[in-house]
Amino acid sequence: MDFNHFISAYYPDTSYGGDRLFDDMIAQAKLADDLGYAAVSIPEHHLINILLTPAPLMMAVRLASETKHVKLMTSVAVLPLHDMRTYAGEVVMADILTNGRLVLGVGRGAFTVEMARLGSPIESAREKFDESLDVLHKLLTEEDVSFEGKYYSFKPLTIMPRPVRPIQMMMAVMVPEGIHACTKRGFHIQTTPLSGSKEMMLEQVNAFHRAKAEMGDEGAHLTLSLSRVTWLAKDDAEKRRMTEAAHDYYSRFDNVYTGPGLVTGGAIHPLPRKQTIEELSDNLMICTKQELIDKLAVYDEAGVDEIILSQNLGSPNEETMDNMRAIAEDIMPLFSARRRQVMAAE
């Protein structure tokens, strides 16, 4: 099982400054590369102070100049917010400038307030995403492409430059039936149960493997990446402190994900949560060492190919990077061939 670090893009104190926020993200990516993480994940969100990266392809290119090994995964690029006729060219350019380390994770968007403000309402996002994906795929694989649809209508055109290799693409999807369907279409899968239960996670994983089994050799190359909030706590007191930080984070996340979308000056308002801190603790991977090993073993045994570790909880950057080091030293050697190679080289 590979380990992927989700670079922290939470901006709870908006006076911190975008320059410092992005410097922190770059520092985390460089450390992940040095420690033997297989990849880093880069979100795309606009207008809000959670998961704030307005231009993930731009960030991927910068990170490629600062790293040597890690894959650079968008998690995820929100296709309905882009015009595929220009976006396809941006993807090709980013793939070239990252020397093929780009993995384009794509999705329809999730935050109602963000999608509405940018003219792509969440109510039509699925329909627009499906058409956008068809257009993007054609533009990346064919020349003189024309299209007639609800959202796109254009005469033959060819994006330039042409791809120098097939673009690695992943589909972001949470519903088990959707995971099954997208796998059958030949997509790598990126998913998460968010703050949901282990049972929900296993349903997602089983849907992926059921589809692969039905595909036989045709689906053998497909992979499943699964994202979880993770923190390796030194003791129960730190575990409680970081779980409270996660509860505060989700009080804002829920506001724009399933709630009313109350945002002032780009800062999301915290709202009361129905899920208790204790319930949240059961579902996240904020654990002491043996607890984290035991939880990750479940993912490994279930057949997760890559675990995306999100430490996006608003901690000072040095604390986050110390936790990255602790996970690499104490946890990753038990599961990750890439980390064992790094340790051998040291």
N, C-alpha and C positions, 0 to 999 in steps of 0.2 A: 504494500500500500504506500503510495507516494504522499508526501506532505506539501501542501500549498499554503502560503501565507497570504491572507487577505489584508492588503495594506490599509492601515487605519485612516479613515477619511471622515471621522466624526469631529465636529467643530462646535462643541457645546458653548465655548466662550468665543463669540464672534469677533472680539477685539484681539484675538491671538494673531490674526494676520494670515492671509493666504500664502505668503512667502514662507512662513514658518511651517504651516500645515503641509505644503508640498515638499519642503526640505525634509520633514519628518518621514513622509512617505518614501522619498528617495533613499533615505538612510535605512529604513526598514528593508527595502528591496535589496540593497547592497549587502546587508547583513544576512538576509535569507539566502542569497547566492553563496556567500562565504560558508554558511553553516550546513549547506547540503539540502535545503528545501528544493523540491523539483520545480516549483512554479510560484509566481505571485499573482494575485487576482486584483483587478482594478475595476471599481464600480463606475457607473455613469448615473449621476443625478444632477439636477439643476434647481436653483432657486431656494434650496433648503440646506440646513446645516447638518444633515445626516447623509453619509455616503457621498460626500461632495467631491465629485470629479467631473466637471463639465465636458472635458475632452479626453476620454480614456485612450484614444489612439495616440494623441500627442504625448500623454504620460508614458505609454508603452515605448515609444521611440526614445524618450529621454532615459527610461530605465534600461533600455538595451545598450545605451552608451555607457552606463554605469555598472553593468553586470556582464557575466560571461556565459552562464549556463542556464539560468532559470527560464522556463517558459513564461510568457507574458499574456495572461488571460484576461479578457474583458468579462466582467461579472456584474451586470451584463450590459452590452450595448443595446439601447432602446430603439429598435428600428422605426417605430411609427413617428419618432421625432426627427427623422432625417429624410432627405430626398435621396433615394437609392441611386439616381443617376450621377450624383456627385459623391455620395458616400462610398460607392463601390471603388472609385478611384482612390479615395482616401485609405480604404482598407488595403488595396494593393500597394500603395506607397508605404504604409506602415509595415506591411509584411516584408517588403524589400529592405527597409531601413532597420528592421529588427533581425535581419538575416534569417527569416523563417521561424523565429521564435514566437510569433504572434499566434494566439489561439483566440478566435473570435467567438466568444459566448454571446448569444443574442436572445432577446426577450421582448415582450410586448409592452412592458412598463407596469408599474404596480401602484404608484402614488397618485391618487385622484387629483389632488391640488396641483401637482406638477404637470400632469398631462393636460388638465383643463387650461391652465395658464399658457401653455405652449401650443394650444390649438389642436390637440389630438385627444379628445375626451376618452376617458377610460372605457365608456360604454361601447365605443367602436374600435377600441385598441386591438382586440383579437382579430377582427376582420381586416383591419389595416395592416396588422403585423403579417398575417398570412399572405396578403398580396405583396407586401414589401419583401418578404422572404423569397417569394417566387421571382420577383424582379431582380433582387440581388443575386440570386443563384444564376439566373440567365446571364446577367451582365458579367459575372466572374468567370463563366465557363463558355460563353458563346460570343461571336462577333455579329455585327449588324442586327442587333436585337431591336424588335419593335414590340409594343405591348398595348393592349386595350383592356382596361379594367375600370373599376369604380374610382380608384385613387390615382392611377397612372394611365396616361394615354400619350404615346409618343411614337414617332416614326423611327426607322432603323438608326441605331447609333452603336458605337463601339467605344467602350471605356479605354482610356490610354493612361499609362502604359498597360500592357497586358500582364497578367500574373506570371511570375517566373516559376511558380509551383502551385499546386492546389492549396487553397486557403483552408487551414484547419478551422472547423466550425463546430460549436456545441450549442445545443438547444437548452435554454433555461425553462424548466417546467416543474411544477410541484405536484399536481394531481396525478395519482397513480395511473389512471386511464390515459392521461396525456403523455406520461412518460412511456407507456407501452406503445402508443401510437407513433410518437416521435422516434423512438428507437427503431420501430419497424420501417420508418422512412429513411433510415440510414444515418441518423444523427448521433454523435456523442451527446451525453446527457449531463447537465449540471442542475442539481436540485438541492433543496434544504427543507427540513421540517420547521424552520424558524425556531420558535419556542415550543414546538409540539413535542409529543411523546416519542419514546423508543418504538412503540407499536406503529406510529405513523411513519417513522423512518423506514422500518422494515417493509411496510407496504410499498413505499416508493422503490426501495432496492429490489424487492421481489418482482415488481412490474417490469423493471429494466431487464432482469435476468430471464423472466418469462418470455419477453420479446426476443432476446438474443437466442434462446433455445429454439424458438419457432423459426428463426432465420437460418439456423445452422451455420455453415462456414461463411455465409454472406455477412453475418453479423459478428464474426469472431473478433474483429479489430476494434469494435465499439467499446467505449469506456464510460464509466460512471464517476462523476465528481460530486461530492456531497459536502455542503458547507455547514459548519456548526460554530456557535460562539464557544470559545475555549479559553481557559486560563489554568495554568498549573500553580496552584496555591501552596505556599510553604506550610500552612497550618490552617486550622478551622477558622481562626479569626480572619485571615486573609480571604479565605473562601467566602465567608459571610460578607466581608467588605466588597468584594468584586461581584457577588451576586446582587447586592443592593445597587451597585453601579449599573449592572445589566438591567435590573428592574426599572431604574430611572431611564435608561436608554430606550427600553421598550415602551415606556410611557409616552415617549415622543414618537417613536417609530409607529406605534399603533395609531396615533393621531392622524398620520398622513397615509397609513396603509389601509386601515378599516374604519377610521374615525372621521371627524368633521373637517380635518385639514386646517386647523387653526395655526396660522403662521404670521408673525410680526417681524418685519425687517429681516426676513430670511430665517429667523429662529423659530423652531417648532415649539409650541407650548406643551409642557407635560400634562397628561391627563390621568385621572385615577384608573387603575387596572383591576379587572375582575380576577385575574390570575394572581395568587399570592406569591410572596417571595419563596416560600417553601415549595410550592408547585413548580415555579420557574427553576429552582435549584435542581429538582429531579430531572428536568428536561434538558438543561444545558450541560456543557462539559466544563464547568468551573469546579475543579476537583483538586484534592491532594494527589500525590504521585500514584499510589496504588489504585485509587479510584479512577484516575484518568487512564491508566493502563488497562484496567478492566473494561471501561467503556469503549476504548478504541479497539480492543480485541473483538467486541461484538461487531463493529463495522468491518474489520478485517475478515472475520469469519463469514459475514453476510455477503462478501464479495464486492465491497466498495474499492474502486481502483485508486481513488485519490481523495484524501480528506482535506478540505479547505478550512483552515483554522482562522476564525475571525476573533481578533482581540480588540474590536472596534468599540471600546467602552469608555473612551474619554480620559484614559490614564495619561500621565506625562510620558513623553516619548521614550525616555530612558527606562522607565519602568516596563513599558511594552517590550522594548528591545531586550531587557534582562530576562523577561519571560520567554521571549523567542529563544534565547540562548539556553535557558533551563529545559525547555521542551526538546531542543535539539540534542542536548547532552544526556538527559535522563529518560526520554520517551522515544524519540525517533529511532535510535539504534535497534530497538526491539521490533520495528516494523519496516524500516526504510532502507533499501539497498543503497540508495544514493547517499544517505548519511553515513553508512558504514564505509563507503568508498572514501568520503572526505576524511573520516577518522583514520583510515589506513594511510592516507597520504600525509597526514599530520605526523 
